[in-house]
Structures are given as C-alpha cells and as structure tokens.
Amino acid sequence: MEENSGYIAAVRLLNRPDGTSTLEKGKIPVLQSMNTTACWFSNTTEEWEKNKHPAPRRQYVVTLKGQLRFKVSDGSTFNIEPGIILLAEDVAAEGHSWEMTAGEKWERLYIPIEDNADDFFISE
C-alpha cells in the first residue's frame, strides 16, 4: 500500500452469502471520529482463538505487539502487524483463524463498532 499520512492501512474480514468469510484490503482515514462502544486491551491468547471462528461483534482490532498470519474460510491469507488495522466483521460466517509469525505474544486493543455504524473503511 502506498504511504499516505491521511490514512492507515487496514484489512476487513467480511461475511459471504455462502457462509464463508473473505477479506478486503484498504485503508481508514485518520482523524475520523469513530462510532464505537467501550474498548479494552488484551494480551492473552486462548488456544480456541487460533482455530476457525467468527468475530463476536463488528470491531476494530489494533495490534500493538506481535505479527500474525490470518486465514479466512475462502482460503485467502494476510499478515497483521502494528500499523495495520483489522476490521473484524465476519460475525455470521465460518470465520477466520490465525497463527503467530513473529513474537511470542499478541498484544492488541479491541474497539467494538456500534450497531449499523459506518466503519469508515475504504477499499483499495
């Protein structure tokens, strides 16, 4: 993705009509007020989280530490590391799985998106 100070790189996980999930690469504008609810940090990882699962809610996932490879149910993969925002919106699909590719711990911030609110994602 081309460097542009007006945007942050992002990957969005989406539901497909056939019940699988897919991904879309894009960006989110900076200095945009977000339509979010309470947020929290996490640095724990349960083994079930690494297996295929849908997102529990529409949410931004901001990686603070660690590098991961995600796989969606259509077989596509992508990497997440600090500086790339994950929009988890595959709430009704088979979901996604992930594995650590660098580091021992995934430190992250979850920011749920309010129901029916714009996620401000811009597709490439």
KEZA-708495 format. One record per residue (C-alpha): residue number from 1; residue in three letters; y, z, x. Coordinates in pm, whole numbers, plus 50000, padded with zeros to 5 digits. Each point is the difference from the previous one (the first is absolute). Example, Ala and Ser with C-alpha at 12.3 -4.5 7.8 and 13.67 -1.06 7.14 Angstrom:
<r num="1" residu="ala" north="49550" up="50780" east="51230"/>
<r num="2" residu="ser" north="50344" up="49934" east="50137"/>
//
This chain:
<r num="1" residu="met" north="50000" up="50000" east="50000"/>
<r num="2" residu="glu" north="50346" up="49914" east="50130"/>
<r num="3" residu="glu" north="50213" up="50296" east="50108"/>
<r num="4" residu="asn" north="50278" up="50071" east="49750"/>
<r num="5" residu="ser" north="50188" up="50330" east="49983"/>
<r num="6" residu="gly" north="50051" up="49958" east="49625"/>
<r num="7" residu="tyr" north="49628" up="50034" east="49921"/>
<r num="8" residu="ile" north="49689" up="50196" east="50092"/>
<r num="9" residu="ala" north="49663" up="49826" east="50026"/>
<r num="10" residu="ala" north="49760" up="50082" east="49716"/>
<r num="11" residu="val" north="49655" up="49920" east="49867"/>
<r num="12" residu="arg" north="49923" up="50038" east="49629"/>
<r num="13" residu="leu" north="49652" up="50060" east="49856"/>
<r num="14" residu="leu" north="49956" up="49841" east="49656"/>
<r num="15" residu="asn" north="49748" up="49985" east="49715"/>
<r num="16" residu="arg" north="49843" up="49663" east="49923"/>
<r num="17" residu="pro" north="49889" up="49900" east="49648"/>
<r num="18" residu="asp" north="49634" up="49999" east="50110"/>
<r num="19" residu="gly" north="50012" up="50369" east="50096"/>
<r num="20" residu="thr" north="50035" up="49951" east="50374"/>
<r num="21" residu="ser" north="50301" up="50079" east="50214"/>
<r num="22" residu="thr" north="50202" up="49777" east="50228"/>
<r num="23" residu="leu" north="50298" up="50030" east="50231"/>
<r num="24" residu="glu" north="50342" up="49845" east="50031"/>
<r num="25" residu="lys" north="50222" up="50013" east="50310"/>
<r num="26" residu="gly" north="50374" up="50034" east="49967"/>
<r num="27" residu="lys" north="50293" up="50235" east="50048"/>
<r num="28" residu="ile" north="50211" up="50267" east="49832"/>
<r num="29" residu="pro" north="50381" up="50009" east="50026"/>
<r num="30" residu="val" north="50150" up="50295" east="50187"/>
<r num="31" residu="leu" north="50256" up="50232" east="49839"/>
<r num="32" residu="gln" north="49842" up="49938" east="49659"/>
<r num="33" residu="ser" north="49982" up="50302" east="49770"/>
<r num="34" residu="met" north="49635" up="50040" east="49899"/>
<r num="35" residu="asn" north="49865" up="50088" east="49655"/>
<r num="36" residu="thr" north="49767" up="50274" east="50115"/>
<r num="37" residu="thr" north="49861" up="50337" east="49901"/>
<r num="38" residu="ala" north="49918" up="50291" east="50233"/>
<r num="39" residu="cys" north="49867" up="49907" east="50345"/>
<r num="40" residu="trp" north="49781" up="50175" east="50257"/>
<r num="41" residu="phe" north="49872" up="49975" east="50356"/>
<r num="42" residu="ser" north="49631" up="49983" east="50091"/>
<r num="43" residu="asn" north="49808" up="50015" east="50325"/>
<r num="44" residu="thr" north="49654" up="50067" east="49864"/>
<r num="45" residu="thr" north="49732" up="49743" east="49945"/>
<r num="46" residu="glu" north="49696" up="50048" east="49783"/>
<r num="47" residu="glu" north="49702" up="49775" east="50070"/>
<r num="48" residu="trp" north="50004" up="49863" east="49641"/>
<r num="49" residu="glu" north="50354" up="49869" east="50062"/>
<r num="50" residu="lys" north="49864" up="49753" east="50256"/>
<r num="51" residu="asn" north="49761" up="49847" east="49744"/>
<r num="52" residu="lys" north="50108" up="49746" east="49741"/>
<r num="53" residu="his" north="50225" up="50164" east="49738"/>
<r num="54" residu="pro" north="50295" up="49906" east="49777"/>
<r num="55" residu="ala" north="50342" up="50156" east="50052"/>
<r num="56" residu="pro" north="50042" up="50310" east="49782"/>
<r num="57" residu="arg" north="50350" up="49887" east="49897"/>
<r num="58" residu="arg" north="50260" up="49740" east="50099"/>
<r num="59" residu="gln" north="50147" up="50137" east="50322"/>
<r num="60" residu="tyr" north="50163" up="49925" east="50331"/>
<r num="61" residu="val" north="49796" up="50121" east="50298"/>
<r num="62" residu="val" north="50209" up="50045" east="50313"/>
<r num="63" residu="thr" north="49792" up="50031" east="50318"/>
<r num="64" residu="leu" north="50155" up="50237" east="50252"/>
<r num="65" residu="lys" north="49715" up="50008" east="50253"/>
<r num="66" residu="gly" north="49681" up="49800" east="50045"/>
<r num="67" residu="gln" north="49892" up="49639" east="49965"/>
<r num="68" residu="leu" north="49761" up="49883" east="49730"/>
<r num="69" residu="arg" north="49822" up="49688" east="49883"/>
<r num="70" residu="phe" north="49984" up="49969" east="49622"/>
<r num="71" residu="lys" north="49755" up="49780" east="49813"/>
<r num="72" residu="val" north="50044" up="49900" east="49636"/>
<r num="73" residu="ser" north="49714" up="49905" east="49771"/>
<r num="74" residu="asp" north="50068" up="49626" east="50030"/>
<r num="75" residu="gly" north="49912" up="50036" east="50372"/>
<r num="76" residu="ser" north="50353" up="49969" east="50142"/>
<r num="77" residu="thr" north="50104" up="50242" east="50274"/>
<r num="78" residu="phe" north="50332" up="50113" east="50141"/>
<r num="79" residu="asn" north="50129" up="50261" east="50245"/>
<r num="80" residu="ile" north="50234" up="50288" east="49923"/>
<r num="81" residu="glu" north="50194" up="50196" east="50261"/>
<r num="82" residu="pro" north="50333" up="50182" east="50012"/>
<r num="83" residu="gly" north="50273" up="49759" east="49894"/>
<r num="84" residu="ile" north="49795" up="49824" east="49729"/>
<r num="85" residu="ile" north="50015" up="50136" east="49646"/>
<r num="86" residu="leu" north="49688" up="49988" east="49782"/>
<r num="87" residu="leu" north="50052" up="49958" east="49625"/>
<r num="88" residu="ala" north="49679" up="50118" east="49837"/>
<r num="89" residu="glu" north="49997" up="49841" east="49655"/>
<r num="90" residu="asp" north="49629" up="49918" east="49965"/>
<r num="91" residu="val" north="49950" up="50279" east="49746"/>
<r num="92" residu="ala" north="49763" up="49814" east="49765"/>
<r num="93" residu="ala" north="49799" up="49796" east="50248"/>
<r num="94" residu="glu" north="49698" up="50070" east="50220"/>
<r num="95" residu="gly" north="50250" up="50104" east="50259"/>
<r num="96" residu="his" north="50025" up="50004" east="50375"/>
<r num="97" residu="ser" north="49845" up="50168" east="50302"/>
<r num="98" residu="trp" north="50136" up="50075" east="50344"/>
<r num="99" residu="glu" north="49904" up="50104" east="50351"/>
<r num="100" residu="met" north="50196" up="50143" east="50290"/>
<r num="101" residu="thr" north="50059" up="49747" east="50278"/>
<r num="102" residu="ala" north="50218" up="50219" east="50228"/>
<r num="103" residu="gly" north="50060" up="50372" east="50009"/>
<r num="104" residu="glu" north="49796" up="50283" east="49859"/>
<r num="105" residu="lys" north="50216" up="50099" east="49705"/>
<r num="106" residu="trp" north="50182" up="49811" east="49726"/>
<r num="107" residu="glu" north="50325" up="50179" east="49922"/>
<r num="108" residu="arg" north="50177" up="49860" east="49696"/>
<r num="109" residu="leu" north="50246" up="50055" east="49720"/>
<r num="110" residu="tyr" north="49908" up="49918" east="49638"/>
<r num="111" residu="ile" north="50285" up="49902" east="49767"/>
<r num="112" residu="pro" north="49880" up="49934" east="49642"/>
<r num="113" residu="ile" north="50187" up="49730" east="49806"/>
<r num="114" residu="glu" north="50109" up="50087" east="49647"/>
<r num="115" residu="asp" north="49814" up="49826" east="49717"/>
<r num="116" residu="asn" north="50127" up="49647" east="49932"/>
<r num="117" residu="ala" north="50260" up="50029" east="50279"/>
<r num="118" residu="asp" north="50081" up="49715" east="50239"/>
<r num="119" residu="asp" north="49832" up="50038" east="50341"/>
<r num="120" residu="phe" north="50266" up="49774" east="50164"/>
<r num="121" residu="phe" north="49729" up="49806" east="50184"/>
<r num="122" residu="ile" north="50096" up="49648" east="50109"/>
<r num="123" residu="ser" north="49707" up="49769" east="50070"/>
<r num="124" residu="glu" north="50004" up="49780" east="50311"/>
//
